[in-house]
């Protein structure tokens, strides 16, 4: 069964979010890359609205 684009997009968004938080936890002294987290959160919100 072919997954829909929204499913692919949701997976991509989840990966963005996990990567952002993983980078944060891996480098706690570096500080958060706020743009990375913000973009991931906005993408997550947009994916939720588009569904």
PyMOL Python script that loads the backbone (N, CA, C, O; Angstrom):
from pymol import cmd

cmd.read_pdbstr("""\
ATOM      1  N   UNK A   1       0.855  -1.200   0.000  1.00  0.00           N
ATOM      2  CA  UNK A   1       0.000   0.000   0.000  1.00  0.00           C
ATOM      3  C   UNK A   1       0.886   1.243   0.000  1.00  0.00           C
ATOM      4  O   UNK A   1       1.781   1.389   0.832  1.00  0.00           O
ATOM      5  N   UNK A   2       0.619   2.121  -0.939  1.00  0.00           N
ATOM      6  CA  UNK A   2       1.435   3.323  -1.081  1.00  0.00           C
ATOM      7  C   UNK A   2       1.021   4.345  -0.034  1.00  0.00           C
ATOM      8  O   UNK A   2      -0.159   4.665   0.112  1.00  0.00           O
ATOM      9  N   UNK A   3       2.020   4.855   0.696  1.00  0.00           N
ATOM     10  CA  UNK A   3       1.694   5.843   1.724  1.00  0.00           C
ATOM     11  C   UNK A   3       1.428   7.190   1.072  1.00  0.00           C
ATOM     12  O   UNK A   3       2.021   7.524   0.046  1.00  0.00           O
ATOM     13  N   UNK A   4       0.544   7.949   1.668  1.00  0.00           N
ATOM     14  CA  UNK A   4       0.199   9.247   1.111  1.00  0.00           C
ATOM     15  C   UNK A   4       1.306  10.261   1.378  1.00  0.00           C
ATOM     16  O   UNK A   4       2.187  10.037   2.208  1.00  0.00           O
ATOM     17  N   UNK A   5       1.245  11.357   0.675  1.00  0.00           N
ATOM     18  CA  UNK A   5       2.247  12.411   0.863  1.00  0.00           C
ATOM     19  C   UNK A   5       2.181  12.942   2.293  1.00  0.00           C
ATOM     20  O   UNK A   5       3.209  13.271   2.884  1.00  0.00           O
ATOM     21  N   UNK A   6       0.987  13.025   2.842  1.00  0.00           N
ATOM     22  CA  UNK A   6       0.871  13.553   4.205  1.00  0.00           C
ATOM     23  C   UNK A   6       1.575  12.641   5.195  1.00  0.00           C
ATOM     24  O   UNK A   6       2.164  13.121   6.164  1.00  0.00           O
ATOM     25  N   UNK A   7       1.526  11.330   4.967  1.00  0.00           N
ATOM     26  CA  UNK A   7       2.233  10.403   5.850  1.00  0.00           C
ATOM     27  C   UNK A   7       3.735  10.618   5.740  1.00  0.00           C
ATOM     28  O   UNK A   7       4.438  10.657   6.750  1.00  0.00           O
ATOM     29  N   UNK A   8       4.230  10.757   4.504  1.00  0.00           N
ATOM     30  CA  UNK A   8       5.653  11.011   4.293  1.00  0.00           C
ATOM     31  C   UNK A   8       6.049  12.324   4.963  1.00  0.00           C
ATOM     32  O   UNK A   8       7.097  12.410   5.603  1.00  0.00           O
ATOM     33  N   UNK A   9       5.214  13.336   4.812  1.00  0.00           N
ATOM     34  CA  UNK A   9       5.510  14.648   5.381  1.00  0.00           C
ATOM     35  C   UNK A   9       5.536  14.579   6.901  1.00  0.00           C
ATOM     36  O   UNK A   9       6.397  15.176   7.547  1.00  0.00           O
ATOM     37  N   UNK A  10       4.579  13.841   7.464  1.00  0.00           N
ATOM     38  CA  UNK A  10       4.549  13.717   8.925  1.00  0.00           C
ATOM     39  C   UNK A  10       5.810  13.022   9.437  1.00  0.00           C
ATOM     40  O   UNK A  10       6.357  13.404  10.472  1.00  0.00           O
ATOM     41  N   UNK A  11       6.274  11.992   8.702  1.00  0.00           N
ATOM     42  CA  UNK A  11       7.512  11.316   9.096  1.00  0.00           C
ATOM     43  C   UNK A  11       8.680  12.291   9.035  1.00  0.00           C
ATOM     44  O   UNK A  11       9.525  12.320   9.930  1.00  0.00           O
ATOM     45  N   UNK A  12       8.718  13.094   7.966  1.00  0.00           N
ATOM     46  CA  UNK A  12       9.804  14.069   7.807  1.00  0.00           C
ATOM     47  C   UNK A  12       9.771  15.080   8.949  1.00  0.00           C
ATOM     48  O   UNK A  12      10.813  15.440   9.497  1.00  0.00           O
ATOM     49  N   UNK A  13       8.578  15.535   9.305  1.00  0.00           N
ATOM     50  CA  UNK A  13       8.441  16.499  10.402  1.00  0.00           C
ATOM     51  C   UNK A  13       8.908  15.884  11.713  1.00  0.00           C
ATOM     52  O   UNK A  13       9.643  16.512  12.475  1.00  0.00           O
ATOM     53  N   UNK A  14       8.477  14.652  11.973  1.00  0.00           N
ATOM     54  CA  UNK A  14       8.905  13.979  13.205  1.00  0.00           C
ATOM     55  C   UNK A  14      10.423  13.876  13.255  1.00  0.00           C
ATOM     56  O   UNK A  14      11.035  14.091  14.302  1.00  0.00           O
ATOM     57  N   UNK A  15      11.026  13.547  12.118  1.00  0.00           N
ATOM     58  CA  UNK A  15      12.485  13.447  12.077  1.00  0.00           C
ATOM     59  C   UNK A  15      13.132  14.795  12.361  1.00  0.00           C
ATOM     60  O   UNK A  15      14.141  14.862  13.062  1.00  0.00           O
ATOM     61  N   UNK A  16      12.560  15.867  11.825  1.00  0.00           N
ATOM     62  CA  UNK A  16      13.077  17.215  12.074  1.00  0.00           C
ATOM     63  C   UNK A  16      13.032  17.530  13.568  1.00  0.00           C
ATOM     64  O   UNK A  16      13.997  18.038  14.140  1.00  0.00           O
ATOM     65  N   UNK A  17      11.901  17.220  14.183  1.00  0.00           N
ATOM     66  CA  UNK A  17      11.727  17.498  15.608  1.00  0.00           C
ATOM     67  C   UNK A  17      12.715  16.687  16.438  1.00  0.00           C
ATOM     68  O   UNK A  17      13.387  17.219  17.322  1.00  0.00           O
ATOM     69  N   UNK A  18      12.794  15.389  16.141  1.00  0.00           N
ATOM     70  CA  UNK A  18      13.686  14.523  16.910  1.00  0.00           C
ATOM     71  C   UNK A  18      15.136  14.951  16.739  1.00  0.00           C
ATOM     72  O   UNK A  18      15.907  14.940  17.699  1.00  0.00           O
ATOM     73  N   UNK A  19      15.510  15.329  15.516  1.00  0.00           N
ATOM     74  CA  UNK A  19      16.892  15.765  15.267  1.00  0.00           C
ATOM     75  C   UNK A  19      17.200  17.030  16.048  1.00  0.00           C
ATOM     76  O   UNK A  19      18.275  17.160  16.634  1.00  0.00           O
ATOM     77  N   UNK A  20      16.251  17.965  16.055  1.00  0.00           N
ATOM     78  CA  UNK A  20      16.468  19.212  16.776  1.00  0.00           C
ATOM     79  C   UNK A  20      16.680  18.946  18.262  1.00  0.00           C
ATOM     80  O   UNK A  20      17.598  19.497  18.871  1.00  0.00           O
ATOM     81  N   UNK A  21      15.832  18.100  18.846  1.00  0.00           N
ATOM     82  CA  UNK A  21      15.960  17.828  20.272  1.00  0.00           C
ATOM     83  C   UNK A  21      17.169  16.953  20.578  1.00  0.00           C
ATOM     84  O   UNK A  21      17.779  17.084  21.639  1.00  0.00           O
ATOM     85  N   UNK A  22      17.519  16.056  19.648  1.00  0.00           N
ATOM     86  CA  UNK A  22      18.702  15.221  19.840  1.00  0.00           C
ATOM     87  C   UNK A  22      19.954  16.099  19.835  1.00  0.00           C
ATOM     88  O   UNK A  22      20.850  15.926  20.662  1.00  0.00           O
ATOM     89  N   UNK A  23      20.003  17.044  18.889  1.00  0.00           N
ATOM     90  CA  UNK A  23      21.141  17.964  18.841  1.00  0.00           C
ATOM     91  C   UNK A  23      21.234  18.766  20.134  1.00  0.00           C
ATOM     92  O   UNK A  23      22.326  19.036  20.635  1.00  0.00           O
ATOM     93  N   UNK A  24      20.079  19.140  20.662  1.00  0.00           N
ATOM     94  CA  UNK A  24      20.054  19.912  21.900  1.00  0.00           C
ATOM     95  C   UNK A  24      20.589  19.076  23.058  1.00  0.00           C
ATOM     96  O   UNK A  24      21.393  19.565  23.852  1.00  0.00           O
ATOM     97  N   UNK A  25      20.154  17.829  23.162  1.00  0.00           N
ATOM     98  CA  UNK A  25      20.578  16.998  24.281  1.00  0.00           C
ATOM     99  C   UNK A  25      22.023  16.527  24.117  1.00  0.00           C
ATOM    100  O   UNK A  25      22.720  16.299  25.106  1.00  0.00           O
ATOM    101  N   UNK A  26      22.475  16.380  22.860  1.00  0.00           N
ATOM    102  CA  UNK A  26      23.861  15.967  22.620  1.00  0.00           C
ATOM    103  C   UNK A  26      24.844  17.096  22.916  1.00  0.00           C
ATOM    104  O   UNK A  26      25.984  16.850  23.310  1.00  0.00           O
ATOM    105  N   UNK A  27      24.396  18.330  22.724  1.00  0.00           N
ATOM    106  CA  UNK A  27      25.279  19.482  22.912  1.00  0.00           C
ATOM    107  C   UNK A  27      24.647  20.502  23.855  1.00  0.00           C
ATOM    108  O   UNK A  27      24.316  21.612  23.437  1.00  0.00           O
ATOM    109  N   UNK A  28      24.478  20.132  25.129  1.00  0.00           N
ATOM    110  CA  UNK A  28      23.758  21.021  26.048  1.00  0.00           C
ATOM    111  C   UNK A  28      24.484  22.346  26.270  1.00  0.00           C
ATOM    112  O   UNK A  28      23.845  23.364  26.535  1.00  0.00           O
ATOM    113  N   UNK A  29      25.814  22.339  26.164  1.00  0.00           N
ATOM    114  CA  UNK A  29      26.568  23.568  26.420  1.00  0.00           C
ATOM    115  C   UNK A  29      26.539  24.516  25.226  1.00  0.00           C
ATOM    116  O   UNK A  29      26.846  25.702  25.350  1.00  0.00           O
ATOM    117  N   UNK A  30      26.166  23.974  24.069  1.00  0.00           N
ATOM    118  CA  UNK A  30      26.160  24.781  22.858  1.00  0.00           C
ATOM    119  C   UNK A  30      24.928  25.681  22.798  1.00  0.00           C
ATOM    120  O   UNK A  30      24.905  26.678  22.076  1.00  0.00           O
ATOM    121  N   UNK A  31      23.917  25.317  23.558  1.00  0.00           N
ATOM    122  CA  UNK A  31      22.678  26.071  23.496  1.00  0.00           C
ATOM    123  C   UNK A  31      21.808  25.565  22.374  1.00  0.00           C
ATOM    124  O   UNK A  31      22.275  24.882  21.462  1.00  0.00           O
ATOM    125  N   UNK A  32      20.544  25.904  22.450  1.00  0.00           N
ATOM    126  CA  UNK A  32      19.605  25.415  21.444  1.00  0.00           C
ATOM    127  C   UNK A  32      19.742  26.239  20.172  1.00  0.00           C
ATOM    128  O   UNK A  32      19.919  27.457  20.215  1.00  0.00           O
ATOM    129  N   UNK A  33      19.655  25.550  19.040  1.00  0.00           N
ATOM    130  CA  UNK A  33      19.544  26.254  17.763  1.00  0.00           C
ATOM    131  C   UNK A  33      18.072  26.605  17.608  1.00  0.00           C
ATOM    132  O   UNK A  33      17.275  25.802  17.121  1.00  0.00           O
ATOM    133  N   UNK A  34      17.725  27.813  18.028  1.00  0.00           N
ATOM    134  CA  UNK A  34      16.310  28.173  18.122  1.00  0.00           C
ATOM    135  C   UNK A  34      15.623  28.135  16.762  1.00  0.00           C
ATOM    136  O   UNK A  34      14.442  27.798  16.680  1.00  0.00           O
ATOM    137  N   UNK A  35      16.342  28.474  15.693  1.00  0.00           N
ATOM    138  CA  UNK A  35      15.732  28.419  14.361  1.00  0.00           C
ATOM    139  C   UNK A  35      15.354  26.997  13.992  1.00  0.00           C
ATOM    140  O   UNK A  35      14.293  26.756  13.417  1.00  0.00           O
ATOM    141  N   UNK A  36      16.225  26.057  14.324  1.00  0.00           N
ATOM    142  CA  UNK A  36      15.965  24.656  13.991  1.00  0.00           C
ATOM    143  C   UNK A  36      14.724  24.156  14.713  1.00  0.00           C
ATOM    144  O   UNK A  36      13.864  23.506  14.119  1.00  0.00           O
ATOM    145  N   UNK A  37      14.642  24.467  15.999  1.00  0.00           N
ATOM    146  CA  UNK A  37      13.486  24.026  16.782  1.00  0.00           C
ATOM    147  C   UNK A  37      12.226  24.732  16.312  1.00  0.00           C
ATOM    148  O   UNK A  37      11.171  24.114  16.164  1.00  0.00           O
ATOM    149  N   UNK A  38      12.346  26.039  16.079  1.00  0.00           N
ATOM    150  CA  UNK A  38      11.171  26.794  15.643  1.00  0.00           C
ATOM    151  C   UNK A  38      10.636  26.253  14.319  1.00  0.00           C
ATOM    152  O   UNK A  38       9.430  26.062  14.165  1.00  0.00           O
ATOM    153  N   UNK A  39      11.540  26.007  13.359  1.00  0.00           N
ATOM    154  CA  UNK A  39      11.113  25.486  12.065  1.00  0.00           C
ATOM    155  C   UNK A  39      10.427  24.135  12.225  1.00  0.00           C
ATOM    156  O   UNK A  39       9.413  23.858  11.584  1.00  0.00           O
ATOM    157  N   UNK A  40      10.995  23.301  13.087  1.00  0.00           N
ATOM    158  CA  UNK A  40      10.419  21.973  13.295  1.00  0.00           C
ATOM    159  C   UNK A  40       9.029  22.073  13.911  1.00  0.00           C
ATOM    160  O   UNK A  40       8.110  21.361  13.506  1.00  0.00           O
ATOM    161  N   UNK A  41       8.881  22.962  14.892  1.00  0.00           N
ATOM    162  CA  UNK A  41       7.583  23.119  15.550  1.00  0.00           C
ATOM    163  C   UNK A  41       6.555  23.692  14.581  1.00  0.00           C
ATOM    164  O   UNK A  41       5.412  23.237  14.544  1.00  0.00           O
ATOM    165  N   UNK A  42       6.958  24.685  13.799  1.00  0.00           N
ATOM    166  CA  UNK A  42       6.037  25.259  12.815  1.00  0.00           C
ATOM    167  C   UNK A  42       5.619  24.212  11.791  1.00  0.00           C
ATOM    168  O   UNK A  42       4.453  24.153  11.402  1.00  0.00           O
ATOM    169  N   UNK A  43       6.566  23.385  11.354  1.00  0.00           N
ATOM    170  CA  UNK A  43       6.243  22.332  10.392  1.00  0.00           C
ATOM    171  C   UNK A  43       5.258  21.340  10.995  1.00  0.00           C
ATOM    172  O   UNK A  43       4.355  20.857  10.313  1.00  0.00           O
ATOM    173  N   UNK A  44       5.438  21.040  12.281  1.00  0.00           N
ATOM    174  CA  UNK A  44       4.548  20.101  12.973  1.00  0.00           C
ATOM    175  C   UNK A  44       3.134  20.682  13.042  1.00  0.00           C
ATOM    176  O   UNK A  44       2.152  19.979  12.802  1.00  0.00           O
ATOM    177  N   UNK A  45       3.043  21.962  13.369  1.00  0.00           N
ATOM    178  CA  UNK A  45       1.732  22.614  13.437  1.00  0.00           C
ATOM    179  C   UNK A  45       1.073  22.618  12.072  1.00  0.00           C
ATOM    180  O   UNK A  45      -0.121  22.343  11.947  1.00  0.00           O
ATOM    181  N   UNK A  46       1.863  22.935  11.040  1.00  0.00           N
ATOM    182  CA  UNK A  46       1.317  22.997   9.690  1.00  0.00           C
ATOM    183  C   UNK A  46       0.841  21.630   9.231  1.00  0.00           C
ATOM    184  O   UNK A  46      -0.203  21.512   8.589  1.00  0.00           O
ATOM    185  N   UNK A  47       1.604  20.601   9.560  1.00  0.00           N
ATOM    186  CA  UNK A  47       1.205  19.245   9.187  1.00  0.00           C
ATOM    187  C   UNK A  47      -0.116  18.876   9.850  1.00  0.00           C
ATOM    188  O   UNK A  47      -0.967  18.223   9.247  1.00  0.00           O
ATOM    189  N   UNK A  48      -0.272  19.300  11.089  1.00  0.00           N
ATOM    190  CA  UNK A  48      -1.507  18.995  11.820  1.00  0.00           C
ATOM    191  C   UNK A  48      -2.690  19.717  11.164  1.00  0.00           C
ATOM    192  O   UNK A  48      -3.771  19.143  11.033  1.00  0.00           O
ATOM    193  N   UNK A  49      -2.489  20.957  10.757  1.00  0.00           N
ATOM    194  CA  UNK A  49      -3.570  21.726  10.132  1.00  0.00           C
ATOM    195  C   UNK A  49      -3.925  21.164   8.758  1.00  0.00           C
ATOM    196  O   UNK A  49      -5.091  21.158   8.362  1.00  0.00           O
ATOM    197  N   UNK A  50      -2.896  20.686   8.026  1.00  0.00           N
ATOM    198  CA  UNK A  50      -3.132  20.188   6.670  1.00  0.00           C
ATOM    199  C   UNK A  50      -3.846  18.840   6.668  1.00  0.00           C
ATOM    200  O   UNK A  50      -4.458  18.453   5.672  1.00  0.00           O
ATOM    201  N   UNK A  51      -3.764  18.145   7.768  1.00  0.00           N
ATOM    202  CA  UNK A  51      -4.324  16.795   7.787  1.00  0.00           C
ATOM    203  C   UNK A  51      -5.841  16.843   7.843  1.00  0.00           C
ATOM    204  O   UNK A  51      -6.492  15.798   7.865  1.00  0.00           O
TER     205      UNK A  51
END
""", "prot")
cmd.dss("prot")
cmd.show_as("cartoon", "prot")
cmd.util.cbc("prot")
cmd.orient("prot")
